[in-house]
Amino acid sequence: MYNKKKQLSVVPPMLDKENVSDFLQIAKVFSPAFASDSNTLSFITDAETGLPQLWAYDFNTGQKTQVLHTDDRVMFVKHLPDSATRIIGMDAKGNERKQLYMVDADHTLHRLTPDDKAIYQYGGVSADGRWIAWASNEREPAYYDLYIANLEDGRIHKIYEANHATYNIMGWHPDGTHLLVQEKFTNLYNCLGLLNIANGNVEWITLRTTYASYSNPSFSKDGKQLYILSNQDREFTSLAKVNLETHALTWLSEHNWDAGNLTIDQKGAQLAYTTNEAGVYRGWLYDLENNRLVDWEVGMGTIEGLAFNTDGSTLAFIFNGPTKTPDMWTLDTRCLRKINRLHCTSTTADFEAKLQTPTIYTIESFDGLDVPSFLYKPKNLKTPAPLAFWVHGGPESQTKAEYQPVIQCLVNLGYIVCAPNVRGSRGYGRTYIHLDDVRKRMDSVHDLVEIADTLKKEPEVDEHRMAVIGRSYGGFMVLAAVSHYPNVFDAGISLVGISSFRTFLENTGPWRRKLREIEYGTIEADGAFFDQIDPIHHTDRITAPLLVSHGANDPRVPIVETEQMIDGLRKRDHPIDYIRFEDEGHGIVKMKNQITAYTGMVEFLEKHFAENS
């Protein structure tokens, strides 16, 4: 039993920078894509180089090879049909102005898109491999027009001009004369239509008046059906098909959790998708010939990036768990017990043995709402330990059961870590995700405080050493918590955080502003509310020391959001540390910068919590 009087524990062990670095240097991996011969699996990882690069795994040799060496990150990879050629996307120094490139069989890089200042969203390749499609804001930064490009001669054709709306291309119809397009109303809701390439007319196939999501579309082999994930008229996203002649929607499966990651094999015989069950994923295969649904799982973690090989016998995916670091895996679709790890990222069994599995910790918030968190505790905890909150961004995101280097590093140093999914988080249904919209913004901050107040009563927790850490919107949560509730947290760390919704909406990329206003509100209608809650107007109330970090090239949350907070606090000589990166944007992509930032975070906490002891 723990001492209910909560005698303070000793200060955590002296910081070992090499130990911290071990947790941070675990590689990330994403975007698996099979070549047409099924012997090669392309993917992107920052293993060995510290920067996301294009690699390939050879199933014949079991070896991985770096395909390209570029100065900037590779953001995705796709194979062209019946070809060794790939399409990739890259930006410059984290500015998110994605450009498209073709990588030929000799691994030579050919740029496809013309304007450095524009963003190009890849829309797929035609069945004959001669044309690709993309959406771009090169004409008007706030909106995306639609284009096709010929890969043989480089000709580019604008086929649809946006009229104050946001469009994406979701793929080519098998007939090669139509594109599946999406009009995006918010980050959560959209509609789908078929664009006739010849005349530019769109036949909308989902209701434009229905507040619903239609995602991960795949055409049937004959082009008569469209398989999608949707939450039309329901709480959770489920598998459905749309008859492209009648537009009738038929549900194929339904779960009490959101479905995601839908894909179809090249034969059109089977679908694969996942369900997100409170941040833990389950895989599913749907046999289209027999209408048979079977599930499979790897363990506690997430399953992303599903990709079939040519004959559909193998499904590649990324598995990422709290105690299983991110890696490429394969599933034999004929025998679901055959699941293999490809070891495309470097880790060891001894390292993974040090990692902690979280438990789900649920509290009843101020209004009776159940709010879940993942709670991590050190091994062999005998005295009350410092507590750190890790708050996700979004806000329509979710903390999941995944390997998170800072969380595992802090737990290894003797911290309890709480990763909450406050109201507004994804994964708990349509109602839950809207509970923090616009004027309900501070209810989510109140949830965070309620969790903190509840955990303070736990005998394991040292209530005098409590920190809150968050990135992007999570950074706003940090700044709001320490300014509106100054007596709750003893230290705060904000990474690329929003300090004012007014200035954020004024300065964020114009292609994002409209979509963000649906969630946060508008300056015209809600400006007075912003001024009431924005942390920048409450710096005089902050008592906790702060660490802030930002990338100079951030197009989402411009760096002024952090630097105006610094100015406000330094005017009253409040302790605030600042880590600025000239070669990063909204995320810290380069491994050397991650080590700088995250080691600095741990040092900051150790310093201030030692003082509190």
Sequence and secondary structure as in RCSB ss.txt:
>XXXX:A:sequence
MYNKKKQLSVVPPMLDKENVSDFLQIAKVFSPAFASDSNTLSFITDAETGLPQLWAYDFNTGQKTQVLHTDDRVM
FVKHLPDSATRIIGMDAKGNERKQLYMVDADHTLHRLTPDDKAIYQYGGVSADGRWIAWASNEREPAYYDLYIAN
LEDGRIHKIYEANHATYNIMGWHPDGTHLLVQEKFTNLYNCLGLLNIANGNVEWITLRTTYASYSNPSFSKDGKQ
LYILSNQDREFTSLAKVNLETHALTWLSEHNWDAGNLTIDQKGAQLAYTTNEAGVYRGWLYDLENNRLVDWEVGM
GTIEGLAFNTDGSTLAFIFNGPTKTPDMWTLDTRCLRKINRLHCTSTTADFEAKLQTPTIYTIESFDGLDVPSFL
YKPKNLKTPAPLAFWVHGGPESQTKAEYQPVIQCLVNLGYIVCAPNVRGSRGYGRTYIHLDDVRKRMDSVHDLVE
IADTLKKEPEVDEHRMAVIGRSYGGFMVLAAVSHYPNVFDAGISLVGISSFRTFLENTGPWRRKLREIEYGTIEA
DGAFFDQIDPIHHTDRITAPLLVSHGANDPRVPIVETEQMIDGLRKRDHPIDYIRFEDEGHGIVKMKNQITAYTG
MVEFLEKHFAENS
>XXXX:A:secstr
   TT           HHHHHHHHT   EEEEEE TTSSEEEEEE TTTSS EEEEEETTTTEEEE    SS EE
EEEE TTSS EEEEE STT    EEEEE TT  EEE    TTS EEEEEE TTSSEEEEEE SS TTS EEEEEE
TTT  EEEEE  SSSEEEEEEE TTSSEEEEEEESSSS EEEEEEETTT  EEE S SSS   EEEEEE TTSSE
EEEEE TTSSS EEEEEETTT  EEE    SSEEEEEEE TTS EEEEEEEETTEEEEEEEETTTTEEEEE  SS
SEEEEEEE TTSSEEEEEEEETTEEEEEEEEETTSTT EEE   S   HHHHHT    EEEEEE TTS EEEEEE
E  TT  S EEEEEEE  TTT    SS  HHHHHHHHTT EEEEE  TT TTS HHHHTTTSGGGHHHHHHHHHH
HHHHHHTSTTEEEEEEEEEEETHHHHHHHHHHHHSTTT SEEEEES  S HHHHHHHS HHHHHHHHHHH  HHH
HHHHHHHH GGGGGGG  S EEEEEETT SSS THHHHHHHHHHHTTT  EEEEEETT  SS  SHHHHHHHHHH
HHHHHHHHHHHH 
